Amino acid sequence: MEKVAVVTGGSRGIGKAIVEALARKNVKVIANYNQSEEKAKKLKEELEKENIEIDIFKADVSKREEVKKMIDYTIKKYGKIDILINNAGIDQEKMFQDITDEDWNNVMKVNLYSVFCTTQEVIPYMINQKNGCIINISSIYGINGGSCAVAYSATKAGIDGMTKALAKELGPSNIRVNSIAPGYIDTDMNKKYSKEEREQIKEETPLEKIGKPEDIAKCIEWLIEDNFTTGQVISINGGWVI
């Protein structure tokens, strides 16, 4: 039977590349979105031209009741969940002293609580089937921090810590939990950087280029197929941090 995957934040950027890669591997994909309905519908239409069907599902993954509806929909339609990709997240650039309680709580809820919440809703089904693969998308900033990105960096470091702890807890149930920490990837989130800043990033990167969402998707494919990798934080960054 074909594998079933839920991909949060699956309508654009890295999430979109993951959805496309898995769908083309005959995985039944539920592509989650929240505000990007137009992009989600366009993605579905593009794949339909290749005779590939995906599900798109609107849910704010920072709200448990909406996550529950998405997981219930998936189980009702497919009867199982083999793969969970926790990709949804938001960016925030602010001087530390300018971060308000509202700013902090919003980033924590969207980036970190959503991973906790979605994973907690999926785990019972994976434990029952004694098999599962959970992959969390964190960031290089979760490893070495980012200036003016304290809240964002804290959430990504939290995701990596959750990954390692959960891998130990769920290993006996044959559930693998890993994290991918991308470096600079060419996505909408990073369009804010000027041409000069992008060139500087290239110069600081040993491979002298900027990553593509497809680079992350390829690692996702490998982690799904591999049976002996768990609790790892894999940083795909072109050598930006060695």
KALIN-V964013 format. One record per pair of residues at least 24 apart in sequence whose C-alpha atoms are under 10 Angstrom apart, sorted by the first residue. I is the first residue (numbers start at 1). J is the second residue. If there is no record, write none. Layout:
i:I j:J
i:I j:J
This chain:
i:1 j:27
i:2 j:26
i:2 j:27
i:2 j:28
i:2 j:78
i:2 j:82
i:3 j:27
i:3 j:28
i:3 j:29
i:3 j:78
i:3 j:80
i:3 j:81
i:3 j:82
i:3 j:83
i:4 j:28
i:4 j:29
i:4 j:30
i:4 j:74
i:4 j:75
i:4 j:78
i:4 j:79
i:4 j:80
i:4 j:81
i:4 j:82
i:4 j:83
i:4 j:84
i:5 j:29
i:5 j:30
i:5 j:31
i:5 j:74
i:5 j:80
i:5 j:81
i:5 j:82
i:5 j:83
i:5 j:84
i:5 j:85
i:5 j:133
i:5 j:134
i:6 j:30
i:6 j:31
i:6 j:32
i:6 j:55
i:6 j:56
i:6 j:57
i:6 j:70
i:6 j:71
i:6 j:74
i:6 j:81
i:6 j:82
i:6 j:83
i:6 j:84
i:6 j:85
i:6 j:86
i:6 j:118
i:6 j:122
i:6 j:134
i:7 j:31
i:7 j:32
i:7 j:33
i:7 j:56
i:7 j:57
i:7 j:83
i:7 j:84
i:7 j:85
i:7 j:86
i:7 j:87
i:7 j:88
i:7 j:135
i:8 j:32
i:8 j:33
i:8 j:34
i:8 j:57
i:8 j:58
i:8 j:59
i:8 j:60
i:8 j:61
i:8 j:67
i:8 j:84
i:8 j:85
i:8 j:86
i:8 j:87
i:8 j:88
i:8 j:89
i:8 j:114
i:8 j:115
i:8 j:118
i:8 j:136
i:9 j:33
i:9 j:34
i:9 j:35
i:9 j:36
i:9 j:40
i:9 j:58
i:9 j:59
i:9 j:60
i:9 j:61
i:9 j:85
i:9 j:86
i:9 j:87
i:9 j:88
i:9 j:89
i:9 j:90
i:10 j:34
i:10 j:36
i:10 j:39
i:10 j:40
i:10 j:43
i:10 j:56
i:10 j:57
i:10 j:85
i:10 j:86
i:10 j:87
i:10 j:88
i:11 j:35
i:11 j:36
i:11 j:37
i:11 j:38
i:11 j:39
i:11 j:40
i:11 j:41
i:11 j:42
i:11 j:43
i:11 j:44
i:11 j:56
i:11 j:57
i:11 j:88
i:12 j:36
i:12 j:39
i:12 j:40
i:12 j:43
i:12 j:88
i:12 j:187
i:12 j:188
i:12 j:189
i:12 j:213
i:13 j:87
i:13 j:185
i:13 j:186
i:13 j:187
i:13 j:188
i:13 j:189
i:13 j:190
i:13 j:212
i:13 j:213
i:13 j:214
i:14 j:87
i:14 j:88
i:14 j:137
i:14 j:182
i:14 j:185
i:14 j:186
i:14 j:187
i:14 j:188
i:14 j:212
i:14 j:213
i:14 j:214
i:14 j:215
i:14 j:216
i:14 j:217
i:15 j:85
i:15 j:86
i:15 j:87
i:15 j:88
i:15 j:137
i:15 j:213
i:15 j:214
i:15 j:216
i:15 j:217
i:16 j:40
i:16 j:43
i:16 j:87
i:16 j:213
i:16 j:214
i:16 j:217
i:17 j:212
i:17 j:213
i:17 j:214
i:17 j:215
i:17 j:216
i:17 j:217
i:17 j:218
i:18 j:85
i:18 j:87
i:18 j:213
i:18 j:214
i:18 j:215
i:18 j:216
i:18 j:217
i:18 j:218
i:18 j:219
i:18 j:220
i:18 j:221
i:19 j:43
i:19 j:44
i:19 j:47
i:19 j:54
i:19 j:85
i:19 j:217
i:20 j:44
i:20 j:46
i:20 j:47
i:20 j:52
i:20 j:54
i:20 j:214
i:20 j:217
i:21 j:214
i:21 j:217
i:21 j:218
i:21 j:220
i:21 j:221
i:22 j:54
i:22 j:217
i:22 j:218
i:22 j:220
i:22 j:221
i:22 j:224
i:23 j:47
i:23 j:52
i:23 j:53
i:23 j:54
i:24 j:50
i:24 j:51
i:24 j:52
i:24 j:53
i:25 j:52
i:25 j:221
i:26 j:52
i:26 j:53
i:26 j:54
i:27 j:52
i:27 j:53
i:27 j:54
i:27 j:82
i:27 j:83
i:28 j:52
i:28 j:53
i:28 j:54
i:28 j:55
i:28 j:74
i:28 j:78
i:28 j:81
i:28 j:82
i:28 j:83
i:29 j:53
i:29 j:54
i:29 j:55
i:29 j:56
i:29 j:74
i:29 j:81
i:29 j:83
i:29 j:84
i:30 j:54
i:30 j:55
i:30 j:56
i:30 j:57
i:30 j:70
i:30 j:71
i:30 j:73
i:30 j:74
i:30 j:81
i:30 j:84
i:31 j:55
i:31 j:56
i:31 j:57
i:31 j:58
i:31 j:85
i:32 j:56
i:32 j:57
i:32 j:58
i:32 j:59
i:32 j:60
i:32 j:61
i:32 j:67
i:32 j:70
i:32 j:87
i:32 j:88
i:33 j:57
i:33 j:58
i:33 j:59
i:33 j:60
i:33 j:61
i:33 j:88
i:34 j:58
i:34 j:59
i:34 j:60
i:34 j:61
i:34 j:88
i:35 j:59
i:35 j:60
i:60 j:88
i:60 j:110
i:60 j:114
i:61 j:86
i:61 j:88
i:61 j:89
i:61 j:109
i:61 j:110
i:61 j:111
i:61 j:113
i:61 j:114
i:61 j:115
i:61 j:116
i:61 j:117
i:61 j:118
i:62 j:88
i:62 j:89
i:62 j:106
i:62 j:107
i:62 j:108
i:62 j:109
i:62 j:110
i:62 j:111
i:62 j:112
i:62 j:113
i:62 j:114
i:62 j:115
i:62 j:116
i:62 j:117
i:62 j:118
i:63 j:109
i:63 j:110
i:63 j:113
i:63 j:114
i:63 j:117
i:63 j:118
i:64 j:113
i:64 j:114
i:64 j:116
i:64 j:117
i:64 j:118
i:64 j:120
i:64 j:121
i:65 j:117
i:66 j:118
i:67 j:114
i:67 j:117
i:67 j:118
i:67 j:119
i:67 j:121
i:67 j:122
i:68 j:117
i:68 j:118
i:68 j:120
i:68 j:121
i:68 j:122
i:70 j:118
i:70 j:121
i:71 j:118
i:71 j:121
i:71 j:122
i:71 j:125
i:72 j:121
i:72 j:122
i:75 j:122
i:75 j:125
i:79 j:125
i:80 j:122
i:80 j:125
i:80 j:126
i:80 j:128
i:80 j:129
i:81 j:122
i:81 j:123
i:81 j:124
i:81 j:125
i:81 j:126
i:81 j:129
i:81 j:131
i:81 j:132
i:81 j:133
i:82 j:122
i:82 j:123
i:82 j:125
i:82 j:126
i:82 j:129
i:82 j:131
i:82 j:132
i:82 j:133
i:82 j:134
i:82 j:175
i:82 j:224
i:83 j:122
i:83 j:126
i:83 j:131
i:83 j:132
i:83 j:133
i:83 j:134
i:83 j:135
i:83 j:175
i:83 j:176
i:83 j:224
i:84 j:115
i:84 j:118
i:84 j:119
i:84 j:122
i:84 j:123
i:84 j:126
i:84 j:132
i:84 j:133
i:84 j:134
i:84 j:135
i:84 j:136
i:84 j:177
i:84 j:224
i:85 j:115
i:85 j:118
i:85 j:119
i:85 j:133
i:85 j:134
i:85 j:135
i:85 j:136
i:85 j:137
i:85 j:178
i:85 j:179
i:85 j:220
i:86 j:111
i:86 j:112
i:86 j:114
i:86 j:115
i:86 j:116
i:86 j:118
i:86 j:119
i:86 j:134
i:86 j:135
i:86 j:136
i:86 j:137
i:86 j:138
i:86 j:159
i:86 j:179
i:87 j:111
i:87 j:114
i:87 j:115
i:87 j:135
i:87 j:136
i:87 j:137
i:87 j:138
i:87 j:180
i:88 j:112
i:88 j:114
i:88 j:115
i:88 j:136
i:88 j:137
i:88 j:138
i:89 j:114
i:89 j:115
i:89 j:137
i:89 j:138
i:89 j:152
i:89 j:155
i:89 j:156
i:89 j:189
i:90 j:152
i:90 j:189
i:91 j:149
i:91 j:151
i:91 j:152
i:91 j:153
i:91 j:189
i:91 j:190
i:92 j:148
i:92 j:149
i:92 j:150
i:92 j:151
i:92 j:152
i:92 j:153
i:92 j:189
i:93 j:146
i:93 j:147
i:93 j:148
i:93 j:149
i:93 j:150
i:93 j:151
i:93 j:152
i:94 j:147
i:94 j:148
i:94 j:149
i:94 j:150
i:94 j:151
i:94 j:152
i:95 j:147
i:95 j:148
i:95 j:149
i:95 j:150
i:96 j:147
i:96 j:148
i:96 j:149
i:96 j:150
i:96 j:151
i:97 j:148
i:98 j:148
i:99 j:148
i:99 j:149
i:99 j:150
i:99 j:151
i:103 j:151
i:104 j:150
i:104 j:151
i:104 j:152
i:104 j:154
i:104 j:155
i:105 j:151
i:106 j:151
i:107 j:151
i:107 j:152
i:107 j:154
i:107 j:155
i:108 j:151
i:108 j:152
i:108 j:154
i:108 j:155
i:108 j:156
i:108 j:158
i:109 j:155
i:110 j:155
i:111 j:137
i:111 j:138
i:111 j:151
i:111 j:152
i:111 j:154
i:111 j:155
i:111 j:156
i:111 j:158
i:111 j:159
i:112 j:138
i:112 j:152
i:112 j:154
i:112 j:155
i:112 j:156
i:112 j:157
i:112 j:158
i:112 j:159
i:112 j:162
i:113 j:155
i:113 j:158
i:113 j:159
i:115 j:158
i:115 j:159
i:115 j:162
i:115 j:163
i:116 j:159
i:116 j:162
i:119 j:166
i:123 j:170
i:123 j:175
i:126 j:170
i:126 j:173
i:126 j:174
i:126 j:175
i:127 j:170
i:127 j:172
i:127 j:173
i:127 j:174
i:127 j:175
i:128 j:173
i:129 j:173
i:129 j:174
i:129 j:175
i:130 j:170
i:130 j:171
i:130 j:172
i:130 j:173
i:130 j:174
i:130 j:175
i:131 j:170
i:131 j:171
i:131 j:172
i:131 j:173
i:131 j:174
i:131 j:175
i:131 j:176
i:132 j:170
i:132 j:171
i:132 j:173
i:132 j:174
i:132 j:175
i:132 j:176
i:132 j:177
i:132 j:224
i:133 j:174
i:133 j:175
i:133 j:176
i:133 j:177
i:133 j:178
i:133 j:223
i:133 j:224
i:133 j:225
i:133 j:226
i:133 j:227
i:133 j:230
i:134 j:163
i:134 j:166
i:134 j:167
i:134 j:175
i:134 j:176
i:134 j:177
i:134 j:178
i:134 j:179
i:134 j:220
i:134 j:223
i:134 j:224
i:134 j:230
i:135 j:163
i:135 j:176
i:135 j:177
i:135 j:178
i:135 j:179
i:135 j:180
i:135 j:220
i:135 j:223
i:135 j:224
i:135 j:230
i:135 j:231
i:135 j:232
i:135 j:233
i:136 j:160
i:136 j:162
i:136 j:163
i:136 j:177
i:136 j:178
i:136 j:179
i:136 j:180
i:136 j:181
i:136 j:220
i:136 j:233
i:137 j:178
i:137 j:179
i:137 j:180
i:137 j:181
i:137 j:182
i:137 j:216
i:137 j:220
i:137 j:233
i:137 j:234
i:138 j:163
i:138 j:179
i:138 j:180
i:138 j:181
i:138 j:182
i:138 j:183
i:138 j:233
i:138 j:234
i:138 j:235
i:139 j:179
i:139 j:180
i:139 j:181
i:139 j:182
i:139 j:183
i:139 j:184
i:139 j:233
i:139 j:234
i:139 j:235
i:139 j:236
i:139 j:237
i:140 j:180
i:140 j:181
i:140 j:182
i:140 j:183
i:140 j:184
i:140 j:233
i:140 j:234
i:140 j:235
i:140 j:236
i:140 j:237
i:140 j:240
i:140 j:241
i:141 j:181
i:141 j:182
i:141 j:183
i:142 j:181
i:142 j:182
i:143 j:181
i:143 j:233
i:143 j:235
i:143 j:241
i:144 j:241
i:156 j:181
i:157 j:181
i:159 j:233
i:160 j:231
i:160 j:232
i:160 j:233
i:160 j:234
i:161 j:231
i:161 j:233
i:162 j:231
i:163 j:230
i:163 j:231
i:163 j:232
i:163 j:233
i:164 j:230
i:164 j:231
i:164 j:232
i:164 j:233
i:165 j:231
i:166 j:230
i:166 j:231
i:167 j:229
i:167 j:230
i:167 j:231
i:167 j:232
i:168 j:230
i:168 j:231
i:170 j:230
i:171 j:230
i:171 j:231
i:174 j:227
i:174 j:228
i:174 j:230
i:175 j:227
i:175 j:230
i:176 j:223
i:176 j:224
i:176 j:226
i:176 j:227
i:176 j:228
i:176 j:229
i:176 j:230
i:176 j:231
i:176 j:232
i:177 j:223
i:177 j:229
i:177 j:230
i:177 j:231
i:177 j:232
i:177 j:233
i:178 j:220
i:178 j:223
i:178 j:224
i:178 j:229
i:178 j:230
i:178 j:231
i:178 j:232
i:178 j:233
i:178 j:234
i:179 j:220
i:179 j:223
i:179 j:230
i:179 j:231
i:179 j:232
i:179 j:233
i:179 j:234
i:179 j:235
i:180 j:216
i:180 j:219
i:180 j:220
i:180 j:223
i:180 j:232
i:180 j:233
i:180 j:234
i:180 j:235
i:180 j:236
i:181 j:216
i:181 j:233
i:181 j:234
i:181 j:235
i:181 j:236
i:181 j:237
i:182 j:211
i:182 j:212
i:182 j:213
i:182 j:215
i:182 j:216
i:182 j:233
i:182 j:234
i:182 j:235
i:182 j:236
i:182 j:237
i:182 j:238
i:183 j:210
i:183 j:211
i:183 j:216
i:183 j:235
i:183 j:236
i:183 j:237
i:183 j:238
i:183 j:239
i:183 j:240
i:183 j:241
i:184 j:209
i:184 j:210
i:184 j:211
i:184 j:212
i:184 j:213
i:184 j:236
i:184 j:237
i:184 j:238
i:184 j:240
i:185 j:209
i:185 j:210
i:185 j:211
i:185 j:212
i:185 j:213
i:185 j:214
i:185 j:215
i:185 j:216
i:185 j:236
i:185 j:237
i:185 j:238
i:186 j:210
i:186 j:211
i:186 j:212
i:186 j:213
i:186 j:214
i:187 j:211
i:187 j:212
i:187 j:213
i:201 j:240
i:202 j:238
i:202 j:240
i:203 j:240
i:204 j:238
i:204 j:239
i:204 j:240
i:204 j:241
i:205 j:237
i:205 j:238
i:205 j:239
i:205 j:240
i:205 j:241
i:205 j:242
i:206 j:237
i:206 j:238
i:206 j:239
i:206 j:240
i:206 j:241
i:206 j:242
i:207 j:237
i:207 j:238
i:207 j:239
i:207 j:240
i:208 j:238
i:208 j:239
i:208 j:240
i:209 j:237
i:209 j:238
i:209 j:240
i:210 j:237
i:210 j:238
i:210 j:240
i:211 j:236
i:211 j:237
i:211 j:238
